[in-house]
Amino acid sequence: MPKISDLLATKRTLSLEFPPPRDEHAAQQTRKALNKLEVLQPDFASVTYGAGGSTPDATRELVEVIHHETAIPAMPHLTCVGHSREKINRIVSEYRDLGIENLLCLGGDLPADGGELPTDFQYATELIEAAKEIGEFCIGVAAFPEVHPRSPDRESDRRFLAAKLRVADFAITQFGFTADVHFQMMDELAAFGVDTPVIPSVMLFRTVEGCRRMSRLNGATVPPDLDAALDRVDGDPTAVRKLAVEWGTKLTADLLEGDVPGVHFYTLGASHATLDVFANLGLGPS
């Protein structure tokens, strides 16, 4: 399987993100989505990690499915929160032995109840160091276009992000709803002398409540015109999907016009919206 850094050195990547399924029905739906999306020939697929490191087994199981049953390179998310060094060593060693080449190292989300979890890692940079002691991975980190929700201010957020990017091979952003927030972040990073590739994400939301909840949690501003449109389609699943595709198509086009190194699509475990955006923009295999 190729390393993402090697892909980024030669092309613009198009990639997907999947949440680990929480039950058998969700697992079946995710497999169906994977089968339909594989025809797009995505450059890689990432698998997320639950808050507080709560889904290690489900994340690994989906990584194995992607790795063994598709031609898509799989990239597991790995978080600091709730992990001892012993546990991280075991997880990363298992991924190495499986043949996984790419990891996304994150600080991670705290549990929904706000509780504290014991951990031997405070920052993603420490997780990167631990992973590199175990294998020759290509390692990505997270970037928040509108700053991390727990950052005290924008300047310190960008300084810390620049430090992460100096030891990582690439970054993938948290989602945003306009291209402007991504390009402003890139200008701010350039002021620190950072030129590590940063791949923006596009969230193809499935429900109005889910879109607004994820935006609140991750500090992503919902533009007024999108907010009004969400009000209009609330309660109509077909209209919500249409809006997600329309917004996702325009955002992706704006990002591509700005010559981003790649685009990462939040599938949320479904295929329809991603397929529609690719079709609208003529992306995927020719």
C-alpha positions in Angstrom: 0.0 0.0 0.0 1.4 3.5 -0.9 2.3 6.1 1.7 0.2 9.2 1.5 3.2 11.4 1.5 4.4 9.7 -1.7 1.0 10.2 -3.3 0.9 13.9 -2.3 4.3 14.3 -4.0 2.9 13.3 -7.3 -0.8 14.1 -7.4 -3.8 15.7 -5.8 -5.5 13.1 -3.6 -9.2 12.4 -3.2 -10.0 10.5 0.0 -12.8 9.3 2.2 -13.5 9.1 5.9 -15.6 6.5 7.6 -16.8 6.2 11.2 -16.5 2.8 12.8 -19.9 1.1 12.8 -21.5 0.8 16.2 -23.7 -2.3 15.5 -24.2 -5.0 12.9 -26.7 -3.1 10.9 -24.3 -0.1 10.7 -21.5 -2.5 9.7 -23.6 -3.9 6.8 -24.4 -0.3 5.6 -20.7 0.7 5.8 -19.8 -2.4 3.7 -22.4 -1.4 1.1 -21.0 2.2 1.1 -17.5 0.9 0.7 -18.4 -1.3 -2.3 -20.2 1.6 -4.0 -17.4 4.1 -3.3 -14.5 1.8 -4.3 -15.4 2.5 -8.0 -14.3 6.1 -7.5 -10.8 4.7 -6.9 -10.1 6.9 -3.8 -6.5 7.4 -2.9 -7.1 6.3 0.8 -9.8 6.0 3.4 -9.5 6.9 7.1 -11.3 5.4 10.0 -12.2 7.6 12.9 -11.9 6.9 16.6 -14.6 7.5 19.2 -14.4 10.2 21.9 -12.1 9.2 24.7 -10.6 6.4 22.5 -13.8 4.5 22.9 -13.8 2.5 19.6 -10.4 0.8 19.3 -11.8 -2.6 18.3 -14.5 -1.3 15.9 -11.9 1.0 14.3 -9.5 -1.8 13.8 -12.2 -4.1 12.4 -13.1 -1.6 9.8 -9.5 -0.9 9.0 -9.0 -4.6 8.4 -12.1 -4.8 6.1 -10.8 -1.9 4.0 -7.3 -3.3 3.9 -8.2 -6.9 3.1 -11.4 -6.5 1.1 -10.8 -3.4 -1.0 -8.0 -1.8 -3.1 -8.2 1.3 -1.0 -5.3 2.1 1.4 -6.6 2.3 4.9 -5.5 4.8 7.5 -6.6 4.4 11.1 -7.0 7.4 13.4 -5.1 7.1 16.7 -5.7 9.4 19.7 -3.9 10.4 22.9 -6.9 10.5 25.1 -7.4 7.4 27.3 -4.3 5.5 26.1 -1.3 4.3 28.0 2.0 3.9 26.3 1.7 0.1 26.5 -1.7 0.2 24.8 -0.5 2.5 22.0 2.6 0.3 21.5 0.3 -2.7 21.1 -2.2 -1.0 18.8 0.5 0.5 16.5 2.5 -2.8 16.4 -0.6 -4.6 15.3 -1.2 -2.1 12.5 2.4 -2.4 11.5 2.1 -6.2 11.3 -1.1 -5.9 9.4 0.7 -3.9 6.7 -0.7 -0.5 7.4 1.6 2.3 6.2 -0.3 5.4 7.3 -1.6 6.7 10.6 -3.4 9.9 11.6 -2.2 10.9 15.1 -4.6 13.1 17.0 -5.1 14.6 20.5 -8.6 13.1 20.5 -11.9 14.1 21.9 -12.7 13.9 25.6 -15.7 11.7 26.7 -19.1 13.2 26.1 -19.7 13.3 29.8 -16.6 15.6 30.2 -14.8 13.1 32.4 -11.0 12.8 32.6 -9.3 9.7 31.3 -5.8 8.5 32.2 -3.3 8.9 29.4 0.5 8.8 28.9 0.2 11.3 26.0 -0.7 14.9 26.1 0.0 16.0 22.6 -0.2 14.5 19.1 3.6 15.1 18.7 4.2 12.6 21.5 2.1 10.1 19.8 4.0 10.6 16.5 7.3 9.9 18.4 5.9 6.7 19.9 4.6 5.5 16.5 7.9 6.2 14.7 9.7 4.1 17.3 7.6 1.1 16.2 7.4 1.4 12.4 8.2 3.5 9.4 4.8 5.0 9.1 3.7 8.0 7.1 2.0 10.1 9.8 -0.7 12.8 9.5 -2.1 15.2 12.0 -5.2 17.2 12.4 -5.6 20.9 11.6 -8.6 23.1 12.6 -9.2 25.9 10.1 -11.1 28.0 12.6 -8.7 27.0 15.5 -9.1 24.1 17.9 -12.1 24.6 20.3 -9.7 24.2 23.2 -7.1 26.7 22.0 -6.8 29.9 24.1 -6.3 32.1 21.0 -5.7 32.0 17.3 -2.0 32.9 17.4 -1.1 30.1 19.9 -3.2 27.6 17.9 -1.3 28.4 14.7 2.1 28.2 16.5 1.3 24.8 17.9 -0.1 23.6 14.6 3.0 24.8 12.8 5.1 22.8 15.4 3.0 19.6 14.7 3.4 20.1 10.9 7.2 20.2 11.2 7.3 16.6 12.5 4.3 15.2 10.5 4.2 14.2 6.8 0.8 15.9 6.1 -2.3 17.1 7.8 -6.1 16.7 7.3 -8.3 19.5 8.5 -11.5 19.4 10.5 -14.4 20.2 8.2 -15.3 23.8 7.3 -18.1 25.2 5.2 -16.2 27.7 3.1 -12.9 27.6 1.3 -11.9 30.9 2.7 -11.3 29.5 6.2 -8.9 26.9 4.8 -6.9 29.4 2.7 -6.7 31.9 5.6 -5.2 29.1 7.8 -2.7 28.3 5.1 -1.6 31.9 4.9 -1.1 32.0 8.6 0.9 28.8 8.5 3.0 30.1 5.7 4.0 33.0 8.0 5.6 30.4 10.2 7.5 29.0 7.3 5.5 25.8 7.1 4.8 24.1 3.7 3.7 20.6 4.8 0.7 19.5 2.7 -2.7 20.2 4.4 -5.7 18.4 3.0 -9.1 20.2 3.6 -12.2 18.2 4.5 -15.7 18.4 3.2 -18.5 17.1 5.4 -21.5 15.7 3.5 -24.0 16.0 6.3 -26.9 13.6 6.5 -29.2 15.4 9.0 -29.7 19.0 10.1 -29.3 18.2 13.8 -26.1 16.2 13.1 -24.6 19.0 11.0 -25.3 21.6 13.6 -24.1 19.4 16.5 -20.8 18.5 14.8 -20.3 22.2 13.9 -20.7 23.2 17.5 -18.4 20.6 18.9 -15.6 21.4 16.4 -15.8 25.1 16.2 -16.9 25.2 12.6 -19.0 28.3 11.7 -22.2 27.6 9.7 -22.6 30.5 7.2 -25.9 32.4 7.5 -27.1 31.3 4.0 -26.4 27.6 4.9 -28.0 28.0 8.3 -31.2 29.4 6.6 -31.2 26.6 4.1 -30.9 24.0 6.9 -34.0 25.5 8.5 -35.9 25.1 5.2 -35.0 21.5 4.7 -35.2 20.3 8.3 -37.4 17.2 8.5 -37.1 16.3 4.7 -34.3 13.7 4.2 -34.4 14.1 0.5 -34.0 17.8 0.6 -31.3 17.5 3.3 -29.3 15.2 1.0 -29.8 17.6 -2.0 -28.5 20.5 0.1 -25.5 18.6 1.3 -24.6 17.7 -2.2 -25.1 21.2 -3.5 -23.0 22.7 -0.7 -20.4 20.0 -0.9 -20.1 20.4 -4.7 -19.5 24.2 -4.5 -17.1 23.9 -1.6 -15.1 21.2 -3.3 -15.0 23.2 -6.5 -13.7 26.3 -4.6 -11.0 24.2 -2.9 -9.9 22.6 -6.1 -9.8 26.0 -7.8 -7.4 27.1 -5.0 -5.1 24.2 -5.9 -5.3 22.3 -2.6 -3.2 19.1 -2.3 -6.3 17.0 -1.9 -9.8 16.8 -0.6 -11.0 14.5 2.1 -14.8 13.7 2.2 -16.6 12.8 5.4 -19.0 10.0 4.2 -20.6 9.5 7.6 -20.9 5.9 6.6 -23.0 6.5 3.4 -22.2 6.7 -0.3 -24.9 8.6 -2.1 -23.8 12.2 -1.4 -20.1 11.4 -2.2 -21.0 9.7 -5.4 -23.1 12.7 -6.4 -20.4 15.3 -5.7 -17.8 13.3 -7.6 -20.2 13.0 -10.6 -21.1 16.7 -10.5 -17.4 17.7 -10.7 -16.2 14.9 -13.0 -13.9 13.5 -10.3 -12.7 9.9 -9.9 -11.5 7.6 -12.7 -11.8 8.8 -16.3 
